[in-house]
Amino acid sequence: MLKQLFVKNFALVEDLKMDFSANFNVLTGETGAGKSIVIDALSLLLGGRARQEFIRTGTKKAVLEAVFVLPEKHPLWKYLAEIGIEEEAPLLVLNRELSLSGPNLCRINGRVFTLKQYQKVGLAIVDLHGQHEHQSLLCAERHLELLDKFGNETFQELKEKVREKYEQYWLLKTELEELQAREQEYLQKRSFLEFQLREIKQANPQLDELEELAQEVKLLSNAEKINEHLQMAYQQLFSGENSAAAYDLLSKAFDNLRDLRSYDLLLKNLAAQLEPIIYLIEEIAAEIRNFLEGVAFSPERLTIAEERLFLLKDLCKKYGPTMNDVLNFAVRIEKELTETDQSIEKIKKLKPLVDQAQNEYLQLAQTLTNERKKIAKKLEAVITEELIELAMPDVRFAVSFSPGKLSRQGLDQVEFLISPNPGEPLLPVAKIASGGELSRIMLALKTIMASKDDIITLVFDEIDAGIGGQAVQKVADRLARISQNQQVICVTHSPLLAAIADQHFLLKKEVKEGRTRTVILKLDAKARKEELARMFGGKDTSQELKKYVNLILKK
């Protein structure tokens, strides 16, 4: 329910606060007193279009705020949780700020949201009916939702099965489409991937081969120089032909020192130090000899090694930069090609599953359509009957079905049609119904579905316009019945509607310090009697007025 409404610097309203009853509230006042301002404020708070002319002259911004009490299990909490608003005890505060210079802000529980998010919240909890944009009957997309609420428990279970079957179909279809999109992409580059893999596989590179080949090419390219220098080093160290080798000279020096070891400790130590050097030279000479035996200049081997080195470097340029990267790239290609094959296989398996899920969905959805049409026939009859009693004697009301796209709600697009006058064709409600007619259509709908609706507050702007007598009595009866389940706020000129309300507000204009402003008063029993007298024409002794006063006293 709408618990409180705050309005500041909005049109003729300087500062206004209203505390509403949970049941039936009426707003009355003389023509031009500002009743429409309250409706405009509510419409804006529910996501209506903001205009700078709403800002009170002489001020820079207007602020509007509505505090709602939202039931714990209301479906709106799920959406609020999705946008980051947790349930708060269980208050929901909508706030709009209009500014001459800055942005117009929409806040939910103190946080700024986009207008689209804000409107979704407003539409979920309040229906405003009258000469205003914010009413669900003007949104053909919501007619299906309104129709479905008339279905019984079995129908709702069928609708849930359709939703579940659509979810299954949609998940399978989405997976299939994603695989098919990837398959097309893979097929377009498959030949290239296969070429890359074949190129690497044919080369059969080894992890450390590049470094080893580079070293081999370096040695083979310089084999003559290496051979020449090693031969000379070997001769100088171990087997000199024209002169004594280092090994021979050191051996003789060692022999001389060894003969002197017994004469002095120093001489003994010198001999001991020289001896391992001789062995080291011998080992080095042996290594040089072995290396010389392995170094043989071969132009053929050099050519092979250079070609192999070029091939491996080329692979590193393409798929590297290192040989490890090249090998890992080959592994990735193999994996990608394997996944492609698996995807193609999975596509083959998924296609019949998608077809089966679609067929099962279509069968259930068609059953849902058939049930909807039965509900629509019943709805047409009861709505027509209600509208006839609400002073629309020649009305025709119908529910139009047209094919829609596959969705969680089934296959149907639904729109309410009406012909208010004899001889006129059935046309969309949103296009031809007047504000008063829209209000009465919604009143008929809400009367029938009062206990099933998630909307917590209904606002009717002059629903009694153009009707009188028994029709007003029937409107009053229906509003009273609806207010037992939902909060009703009604702007009216009817003393009967005003008399049966649980709470009565009077709007009037006053001039203060040269400025006109709209003020609002919550009336007690005495003040209500006076206001009813004014509404009835000022004759507070009339029998009709006494009837209205008695209605108040019964409250």
Secondary structure as UniProt FT lines:
FT   STRAND          2..10
FT   TURN            11..12
FT   STRAND          13..19
FT   STRAND          24..28
FT   TURN            31..32
FT   HELIX           35..45
FT   TURN            46..47
FT   HELIX           52..54
FT   TURN            57..58
FT   STRAND          61..69
FT   TURN            72..73
FT   HELIX           76..82
FT   TURN            83..84
FT   TURN            89..90
FT   STRAND          91..99
FT   STRAND          105..108
FT   TURN            109..110
FT   STRAND          111..112
FT   HELIX           115..125
FT   STRAND          126..129
FT   HELIX           136..138
FT   HELIX           140..142
FT   HELIX           143..148
FT   TURN            149..150
FT   HELIX           153..203
FT   TURN            207..208
FT   HELIX           209..221
FT   HELIX           223..237
FT   HELIX           246..259
FT   TURN            260..263
FT   HELIX           265..294
FT   HELIX           299..319
FT   HELIX           323..389
FT   TURN            390..391
FT   TURN            393..394
FT   STRAND          396..407
FT   TURN            408..409
FT   STRAND          410..419
FT   TURN            422..423
FT   STRAND          427..428
FT   HELIX           429..432
FT   HELIX           435..449
FT   TURN            450..452
FT   STRAND          457..461
FT   TURN            463..466
FT   HELIX           470..482
FT   TURN            483..485
FT   STRAND          487..491
FT   HELIX           495..500
FT   STRAND          503..512
FT   TURN            513..514
FT   STRAND          515..522
FT   HELIX           525..536
FT   TURN            540..541
FT   HELIX           543..554
//
